[in-house]
Amino acid sequence: MSSIGVGLIGTGFMGKAHALAYGAAKAVMGDVPDVRLELLCEQPFDKAEKFADQFGFARATDNWRDLLTAPAIDIISITTPNMLHHEMALAAIAAGKHVYCEKPLALTLDQAREMRDAATKAGVKTMVGYNYIHNPAFTHACRLVKSGAIGPVVHFRGWVDEDYQADPDLAWTWRSTLADAGLGALGDMGCHLVSMTYGLLGPVNSLIGDMQTVHQTRPLADGSGHAAVENEDTATAVIRFESGVQGSISTSRSAWGRKSRLAWEVHGSEGMICFDQERMNELQLYQNTGNPAEQGFKTILTSPHHAPYGNFCPAAGHQLGFNDLKVIECATFLSALARGEDAYPNFNDAFEFEKLIHAVATAAHEDRRVSVAEFE
C-alpha cells in the first residue's frame, strides 16, 4: 500500500492523539506508508469543520456513517466514548474498513467477542489503543525478563492509580454508569496494566478478586441532586499465571496525588525489575551479583539502544512522552497494513486482555476463584 486513507471519529483527547500520530508516523519512523487524512467526524458540524482544519483532514462530517461509504478511506479510527465502540466497529468491519479502536473494545465481553469474531471473519486488520506497551522501556523490560536477567520469575505485583475520581464533589458523568462506561477503574485503567502483565509474563490462569465503589453517589452537574455510581472505583485481584507464577494487580481511580501511576515489579530468583509510568523513561534493575556491600538498584534511562527511541531523539535521557508512544503504535499498524500482516495488539489480543478484567469483576461479584478460560 503506497498510501492509506484515514477517517477519524471523535476529537477529544484520544482523537487528537490519533491525529497527531498519523501526522508524525512517517516523519518519525520513516518506513511507513503515506497517510491521507480524508474525513473527520464530530458533532455538531461546525465543530467537525473546526477540528478537520486543525488536525489536517480534507473533509468534515457530523454523521459517522459517512466514513463507511467513503471509498478513499482504508482505516477508521474510533476514539469515541466506550458505549459507541461496538456499533461503530462492527459497521466499519462490515464495510471492509480496517479499524483502529481505543480500549476497551466494548462495554461487555460478549460485545468484545462479537467484534473480535467479526474482524476475523471479514479478514480486516485491527489495532487497539494499548499504547503503553509500545514504550521502549517496557519492551526492553520484556527482553530482560525473557533473557533471564533476573533469573526465573517468582512473583509479580502491579498497580495503576489515578485521582480523577477521588473528589467526592466531582459531578456525576457517563463514566459512572454500566450502560455507558461498563467497568469503572478496571475498564478505564486496569486493562492497561493487564496488557503489560501479559507482555511480561504471559496469560493468567485463575484469580480471586474484590472491588469497591468509594463514592456511592455523585452530585448532578445542574445541582438537582445526586445520582448513583454503578461501577467500581477500586479493584484488586490475586492472580495465578499459566506458568505457575503468583502475583497481584490493583487499580484505583480514587487515589489522591496519583496522576498516571501505572507501575509494576517483576521479582526473580536473582533480582528485580521495576517500572512506573509517571517516570516512563526509566527502568529500575536490581541484580543479585557482585559484592553485597555494593549491590543496589540501577536506573536504566531509555536511549537509542532501546528501539525505536532513537527515531525520536539521538541522545539518551531526553525523554519520550505519551503521544510519542501513540506514534509508535500508529506506525506499527500502518507498517503491518503495508505488509498485509496482523498488528499487535489487535482485536484478538485485546479480547484476551479484557477477559481478565471481566474475570476480576466476576470473581468479586460471585466471591470465588475463577478460571480465565471460563470467559472464552
N, C-alpha and C positions, 0 to 999 in steps of 0.2 A: 504494500500500500504506500504510494508516494505521498499522499496526504489524507488526512482524516477529518471529516466534518463533525462538529460538536454542537449539541443542543444542551442547554443548561436550564434546569427547573429550580428556581429558588435563588435569592440574592442576599441571604443573611450571612452570618459568619462563615458557614461552610460553603455557601455558593461563591463567595468572594475567594475563599481558599482554592476552590476548584478553578476559578477563572485565572487566578494568579499562577497556578500550577501549569495549566495548559499553555499560558503565555511564556513561561520560563523553561519548560521541559527541554526543548531543543537547544536553547541558548546555554543551558547548564550542562546537559548530558551529551549533546552532540548527535549521537547516532540514533535519533528517533524520527519518525515521520513528521512532515509539516502538518500543522494543525490549522483548520479553518473554523473560526468561531462563527457559526452560522445563525443560530436562533436562540434567544433568551426568553424565558417565560417568568413573569411575575404579575401580581395583581396589586393595584389597578394598572391599566395600560400605560399611564403616564410614568408610573414608577418603573415599569418594564423598559420603556424608552430611555429613561434616565440611566439605568444600570447597563443597558445594552451599549450605550455610548461610553460609559465609564469603564466597562470591562472589555470593550473592543469587539462586541458582537455585531454582525451585519444587520440583523433584524430583531424586532421585539414582538412579543405576543402576550396576551393575558389568558390564553387558552392552551394548557399544556398538551392537549391532544393534537395541536398543530404540529408538534415535533414528530409525531408518529407518521405523518404523511409527507414529511419533507424529504425528498429523495437525496438532498445534499448532506443529510445528517447520518453519520455512521454510529456515533456514540451519544447516548442520552445520559447526562449526569443528573442524579436525583439527590437534591440537598434540602428537601422539604422536611417538615416535622414527621415524626415516626409513623403516625397513623396513615400517611399517604404513600409510603414506600411500596406497599403490597400492590395496590391497584395500578400505580404508575409503572412499576417494574414489569408486571405481567403484561400490561398493554404494550410496553416497549419491546418486550421479548416477542410477543405475537406479531409485531410489526417488523421483526427481523433486525432490530437495533441491538447493538452491544450496550451493556448497562454498567455504569459506574455509580454505585449507590452508597450513601453513607450508612454507617452502622446505627443501631442494629437493623437487620434486614426487615423485621416486621414486629408487630405487637405480640404475636403469638408464635409458638413453634410450628403449629400447623400452617400458618401463613408462610413462614420462612421455608418450610419444607416444600410447599407448593411452588414458591419462587425458584428454589434450587432445581426441582424436577422439571419445571417449565424451561429453564435455561439449558439444562442438559438435553432435553428432547429437541429443542429448537436448534441447538448447535451454536448459539451465540456465545460470545465471550463476556465475562463479567469480572468486576472488581469491586471490592468493598473497602470502605474507608477506615481501615485499621492502620493508620499511618505511623503510629509509634513503633511498630515492628520493623519499619524501614530505617530506623535510626542506626547509623554506623556503629555507635557504641553498643547497641543491642545485638546487632548481627555479629560483632566481634565477641561479645559475651557468649553467644551461642557456639561460636567456634572454640572458645576456651573450654567450655563445658564438654563439648564433643571430643576435644583433643586430650582430655584427662588432666588439664592443668591444675585442677583441684582434687584429683582423684575421683573415685566413684562417688556419685551424688548420694547423700544420705538424708537430706531434708530440704524442703523449700518453704519459704514464707513470703507472701506478697500482700500488698495493701494499696488501695487507691482512695485518696481522701481529697475532698474539696469542701469549701464552706458556702457554696452558692445557695444552699437551703438551710443554713444554720440559724438565720434570724427568724424567730417565731412571728415577727410582724411583717415579714415579706408577704406580698399579696399572692393569693391563690392564682394558679395558671393551669393550662392544659397539662403541664408536666406532673400534676398531682393526680391525674385520672388514669385508670386502667384502660379506658376506651380510647384515649388519645395518645398516651405515652407508653402504655404497657408497664413493664417493670420499671422501678424507680432508679435507685443507685446502681443496681445490677445492670439494668439495660442501658443506662447512660454512661457509666464509667467502668463497672465491673467487667464488662465484656472486653474492654481494652486490656485489663490485667490478664484475663483468660487468654487472649491472643498471645501475649508474651509468655505466659505459663506454658502453653502448648509448644511454642518455639524453642523454649529452653529444655523442657523435659518430656514433651510428647503428651499423648492423650491421658485423660483421667479415667479411672475405672469406676470408683464409687465415692460417695461423700455423705456427710451429715451436715445439716445447715440450720441457721437461725436468722431471723430478720426482725426488724422493729421499725415502727413509724414513730419518729421522735416527736413530731408536731402533728397531732391528730387532726387539727383543723387549721385553716389559714384564712385571714381576712379577705373578703372580696374587694376588688380594686375600687368599686363605686361606694364603699362604705356601708353597704346594706346588710352586712352580717358576715358570717363565716361559712366556709364550705369544707367538706371532709377531704382529707388527704388519703387517697385509696392505695397508694403503693409505698414501698419501703424507703426509709431514709438511710438505713444501715443494713448490712448483711454480712454474714461470716460463714465460712464452711471449712471443715476439716476434710481434706481430700486424700485419696489414695490413688497414685498414678498406676497405669498399667504395668510399669516397670517394677512396682512394689514400693517405690519411694513414697513416704508420707509427707504431707505439708498442710498449709493453711492459706486461705485467701480471705480478705476482708475489704469492704468498701463502705464509705460514708460520704453523704453529701451534706452532712451537718457538722463537719469538723472545723471549728473556728481556726483561722490562721493558715489553713492548708489551701493552696491555690491549684496545684496540679501535682500532688504527691503520689504519683504512680511509681511505687518503689517495690523492690524485691531483693531477697537474699537467696542465693543457691549455696547450700552448705555441702562441702565434700569431705571425704576422709582425710584430705591433705590440704584443705584450705577453704576459702570462701570468695564469692563474687557478689558485690552489692551494686545496686543502681537506684537512682532517684530522678524522676523526670524533671523535677524542679532544678536539677543540675544535670541536664540531659546530655552534656558533652563530656561526662566523666564516668569512669568505672572505678570501683574500689576492688582491688585484688589482694587477697592475703594468701600466701603460700607458706606452708609449714616446712621451710627449708633453711639451712644455714644456722648461724649462731643464734640460739634462742634469745639472747640478750639484745639482739639487733632485729628481731622479727617485728613486723607491723604491716598495716595496710599500705599498699602502694596505689597512688592515684594515677590512672591512665587517662590522659587528655586525648580526645579524638583528634586525628590528624590525617594527612594524605595517605598514611599507612592503613587507614580504615576506610576502604572504598565504600561509597563514592564521595566521601568528604572532599577529596582533592578536586573534584569537579566544581565545587563551590569556592574553595579557598586553598591557596598553595601553602599556607602556614598553619602549624598546629596551634591549638588553643584559642583560635579566633572565633569559634562557636558557630554552630548551626542553630536554627530555630524551628518552631512548629511548621511554618509554611515551607521551609526547606524540605522537611520530611514529606510534605504533600507533593512537592515537585518530584521527589524520588518515586513516590507511589504512582503518580500520574505517568511519569516516564516509563516505569515498569509496565504499566498497562499498554501504553502506546507501542512500546517495543514488542510486547507479546502479540499484539494485534498484527503488527507488520510481519511477524514470523508465522502467524497462524497458530500460536501456542496459547495455552492457558496461563493466566497471570496468578500470582499469589498475593493476598488471599481472594479467591473467587467465591461465588455463592455457596459452593460445596464446603469450602474451608470455613466460611463464616457460619454456616449451619452447625458445624462441629463446635465452634466456639460458643454459639448461642444455646446449643443443647446443654452445656454446662451451667449457664446462668439459670436456665429454666429448671434444671435438676436441683440447684440450690433452693430455688423458690418452692419446689415440690417437697423437698426434704424438710424445709421449715414448716410448711403448712401441714404436712402429714406426720411430722415428728418421727422420722425414721431414716435409716441409712438407705440411700437409693443408688441403684446402678445407672450409670450414664447410658448404658445400652438400652435401657427402658425407653429412651426418648427418640430412638431411631425411627 
